[in-house]
Amino acid sequence: MTPWWQDVLATIASEFSDLPDAAQVTRTVLRLLLAALLGGLIGWERESKGKAAGLRTHMLVSIGAALFVLVPQQAGASDADLSRVIQGLIAGIGFLGAGSIIKGDDGEKVRGLTTAASIWLTAAIGMAAGYGREATAVLSALLALAILAVLPRLESPPDPGER
C-alpha cells in the first residue's frame, strides 16, 4: 500500500498532464502571451482615446478567445468540433460588443461601434493566436492598429452646418 501523500502527488501530476513536455508548454505559453500582447496593443490604443473598453478588456477577450480554441485543439477535437466552438465564440463576443454600443438620448448619435468592432476583432486575433496562426494574428493586429490610429487622421471633420 502506497502512502497517501504519494497518491496525492500522483493525482496532482495527472491533473497537470495536459502539458506533457517542454514543446507543449512552450507552444501554449507562446500562443497565450501573443494573444495577450496583441489584444493589449489594441486595447491600449482604445484606452488612449478614452474609450470604455481598454487595455484589460481587450487583453482578456484575446486570451479568452485563444484559450477557447487552444484547449479543444490540445484535446484532439476534430475540425468540425472546433468549427462549432468558433461559431459559439463569435456569437458570444457579439453580445459583449453590443454592450459597448450606446444610443444617445437625441436618437441620432450612436457611440461605441468602433469599440465593439475592436472587441470582435480582438477575439478573432486571439483565436488566430490560439489556433497557431501567429503570423496571421500579428498581421491582423497591425492592420487594426493602422486603421484605428491612421484613418481618423485622414477622415475629414464633419461640416458643422450639415445636419
C-alpha positions in Angstrom: 0.0 0.0 0.0 1.4 3.4 -1.0 1.4 6.2 1.4 -1.5 8.7 0.9 0.9 11.6 0.0 2.2 9.6 -3.0 -1.4 9.2 -4.2 -1.9 13.0 -3.8 1.3 13.8 -5.7 0.3 11.3 -8.5 -3.1 12.8 -8.7 -1.7 16.3 -8.9 0.7 15.2 -11.6 -2.0 13.7 -13.6 -4.2 16.8 -13.4 -1.4 18.8 -15.0 -0.8 16.3 -17.7 -2.3 18.5 -20.5 1.2 20.0 -20.9 3.3 16.8 -21.0 6.6 18.2 -22.4 8.6 21.3 -22.9 7.4 21.7 -26.5 3.8 21.8 -25.5 4.4 24.2 -22.6 6.3 26.5 -25.0 3.6 26.3 -27.6 0.9 27.1 -25.1 2.8 29.9 -23.4 3.7 31.5 -26.7 0.1 31.4 -28.0 -1.4 32.8 -24.9 1.2 35.5 -24.4 0.9 36.5 -28.0 -2.8 36.8 -27.7 -2.4 38.9 -24.6 0.2 41.2 -26.2 -1.8 41.7 -29.4 -5.1 42.3 -27.5 -3.2 44.6 -25.2 -1.9 46.7 -28.2 -5.4 47.2 -29.5 -6.7 47.9 -26.0 -4.0 50.4 -25.3 -5.0 52.3 -28.4 -8.6 52.3 -27.4 -7.8 53.3 -23.8 -5.5 56.1 -25.0 -8.6 57.6 -26.8 -10.6 57.4 -23.6 -12.9 54.5 -24.7 -14.6 52.4 -22.1 -13.2 49.1 -23.3 -9.5 49.5 -23.0 -6.3 47.6 -22.2 -7.6 45.0 -19.8 -10.8 44.2 -21.6 -9.1 43.6 -24.9 -6.3 41.5 -23.3 -8.9 39.3 -21.5 -11.0 38.9 -24.7 -8.0 37.9 -26.7 -6.7 35.5 -24.1 -10.1 34.0 -23.6 -10.6 33.5 -27.4 -7.2 31.9 -27.6 -8.0 29.6 -24.8 -11.3 28.6 -26.3 -9.6 27.3 -29.4 -6.4 26.1 -27.8 -7.9 23.7 -25.3 -10.2 21.8 -27.7 -7.3 21.6 -30.2 -5.0 20.2 -27.5 -7.7 17.7 -26.6 -7.8 16.4 -30.2 -11.1 18.0 -31.3 -11.9 17.5 -34.9 -12.1 20.4 -37.3 -15.9 20.2 -37.2 -16.0 20.3 -33.4 -13.6 23.3 -33.5 -15.8 25.0 -36.0 -18.7 24.8 -33.6 -16.5 26.2 -30.8 -15.6 29.1 -33.0 -19.2 29.8 -34.0 -20.2 30.0 -30.4 -17.3 32.2 -29.6 -18.2 34.6 -32.4 -21.8 34.8 -31.2 -20.8 35.3 -27.6 -18.3 38.1 -28.4 -21.1 39.8 -30.4 -23.1 40.1 -27.2 -20.1 41.6 -25.4 -19.5 44.1 -28.2 -23.2 45.0 -28.2 -22.8 46.1 -24.6 -20.4 48.8 -25.6 -22.8 50.4 -28.1 -24.7 53.3 -26.7 -27.5 55.2 -28.5 -27.8 58.8 -27.4 -31.0 60.3 -26.0 -31.3 62.5 -29.0 -32.0 59.4 -31.1 -29.3 60.3 -33.6 -25.9 59.8 -32.0 -24.7 56.2 -31.7 -21.4 55.7 -29.9 -19.2 52.7 -29.3 -19.4 51.0 -32.7 -15.7 51.1 -33.3 -15.0 49.8 -29.8 -17.5 47.0 -30.4 -15.8 46.2 -33.6 -12.4 46.3 -31.9 -13.6 43.8 -29.3 -14.9 41.5 -32.0 -11.6 41.8 -34.0 -9.6 41.2 -30.8 -11.4 37.9 -30.3 -10.6 36.9 -33.8 -6.9 37.8 -33.3 -6.9 35.7 -30.1 -8.5 32.8 -31.9 -5.8 33.0 -34.6 -3.1 33.1 -32.0 -4.6 30.2 -30.0 -5.1 28.1 -33.2 -1.4 28.5 -34.0 -1.7 31.1 -36.7 0.7 33.5 -35.1 1.7 35.4 -38.3 -1.9 36.0 -39.2 -2.7 37.2 -35.7 0.2 39.7 -35.8 -0.6 40.9 -39.3 -4.3 41.4 -38.3 -3.4 43.3 -35.2 -1.0 45.6 -37.1 -3.7 46.3 -39.7 -6.2 47.0 -36.9 -3.8 49.4 -35.2 -3.2 51.2 -38.6 -7.0 51.5 -39.1 -7.6 52.8 -35.5 -4.6 55.2 -35.5 -4.2 56.4 -39.0 -7.7 56.5 -40.6 -9.1 59.0 -38.1 -6.4 61.5 -39.2 -7.5 61.0 -42.8 -11.2 61.5 -42.2 -12.4 65.0 -42.7 -14.2 66.6 -39.7 -17.9 66.9 -40.3 -19.2 70.2 -41.5 -21.0 71.9 -38.6 -23.6 73.4 -41.0 -24.5 70.0 -42.3 -27.3 68.1 -40.5 
